[in-house]
Amino acid sequence: MKKHNFYAGPSILSEYTIKNTADAVLNFAGTGLSLMEISHRSKEFTAVIEEAQALVKELLEVPAGYEVLFLGGGASLQFCMVPYNLLNKKAAYLETGTWAVNAIKEARLFGEVDVVASSKEANFSYIPKGYTVPDDADYFHFTSNNTIYGTEMRFDPDVKVPLVADMSSDIFSRPVDVSKYDVIYAGAQKNLAPAGVTIVIVKESALGHVERAIPTMLDYRTHVKKGSMFNTPPCLPIYAALQTLKYYKELGGIKEMERRDLEKAAILYDAIDSSKMFVGTAAHEDRSIMNVCFVMKEEYKELESAFIEFAGTKGIVGIKGHRSVGGFRASIYNAMPKSSVEVLIDAMKEFEKNH
Ligand SMILES: *Cc1c(COP(=O)(O)O)cnc(C)c1O
């Protein structure tokens, strides 16, 4: 039976990405060698990483003066690399979920952290508004999509200081004004590639302004200077990322991805809002188009595990909500076809009719 993969991360990848990567694992670029056993400095792999960098720049319209890096360590390593490289005295952070909390914790090791607003008191079910970012902050950090809670900031905030964003779970789902950012980072395993690589888009002129010594591997300048080849980069995830980037371009680029994402999210939220049994958990105006979080209404609560089981019989996997929210989470990243979302909606309707 066809599986409909709603896992939050690692998550669904396009068939194009999986198939091309599998082919290269067997025979990479006609070398007669596996992608897993070639030198990262070979001309064939150098071409891969250079094309991937160029495609990120093209798809996100990255202006001159920025570098695209492919690093290890996950988005979680960026929680410390960002303040290590950018925080001189004070940084401003928006606390919108678990990942933001983790980023704040790391930043506090490097200087003063002004948490300008938090939605913690409401279990991060909305994005705070009306906060003030101090003009003297070195940067303002936010999480564009809160994977666990299903809230999203689908805009580049207007503040007087440079932006830094964790876009792990919604990069390539909308056009971004990169010129407002010092750093954008995203772990690959939500919307791009298998786990193991993190995309970092960094403004070169933002680097070199902190007093502290930075260990070589944690200094963005090391990787800028060496084109992400200071040490051995995660070759296989980078190759897979290149396939996904080509696929996005072939489909029509980021605007087209956004159009599809908005359409998929709209039909699923409509189904939730018109249901007697299910109810969304995120504030309407902040709803994520990547992670759709919902629960059963109080009077149906005891049916939650039965629905997960029922959905399983339709090939639907990965819809159990994160333990801190409960209920369900349908992650509908770029690679998720609309037809799979429709299978979920049909399952919800059928289950509701049966009970
Ligand atoms: C998954 C996720 C992370 C953590 O990524 P790792 O690569 O596991 O470190 C951080 N931020 C967001 C928004 C995420 O969705």
The ligand as an SDF file (V2000), in Angstrom:
LIG
                    3D

 15 15  0  0  0  0  0  0  0  0999 V2000
   14.0030   20.1780   13.8030 C   0  0  0  0  0  0  0  0  0  0  0  0
   14.2830   21.5740   14.1780 C   0  0  0  0  0  0  0  0  0  0  0  0
   15.4700   21.9550   14.8390 C   0  0  0  0  0  0  0  0  0  0  0  0
   16.5100   20.9520   15.2840 C   0  0  0  0  0  0  0  0  0  0  0  0
   17.2550   20.5360   14.2270 O   0  0  0  0  0  0  0  0  0  0  0  0
   18.5060   19.5420   14.4000 P   0  0  0  0  0  0  0  0  0  0  0  0
   19.0070   19.4610   13.0090 O   0  0  0  0  0  0  0  0  0  0  0  0
   17.9690   18.2550   14.9510 O   0  0  0  0  0  0  0  0  0  0  0  0
   19.4740   20.1800   15.3290 O   0  0  0  0  0  0  0  0  0  0  0  0
   15.6720   23.2870   15.1120 C   0  0  0  0  0  0  0  0  0  0  0  0
   14.7610   24.2160   14.7670 N   0  0  0  0  0  0  0  0  0  0  0  0
   13.6190   23.9000   14.1440 C   0  0  0  0  0  0  0  0  0  0  0  0
   12.6470   24.9630   13.7760 C   0  0  0  0  0  0  0  0  0  0  0  0
   13.3440   22.5710   13.8390 C   0  0  0  0  0  0  0  0  0  0  0  0
   12.1950   22.2390   13.2080 O   0  0  0  0  0  0  0  0  0  0  0  0
  1  2  1  0
  2  3  1  0
  2 14  2  0
  3  4  1  0
  3 10  2  0
  4  5  1  0
  5  6  1  0
  6  7  2  0
  6  8  1  0
  6  9  1  0
 10 11  1  0
 11 12  2  0
 12 13  1  0
 12 14  1  0
 14 15  1  0
M  END
$$$$
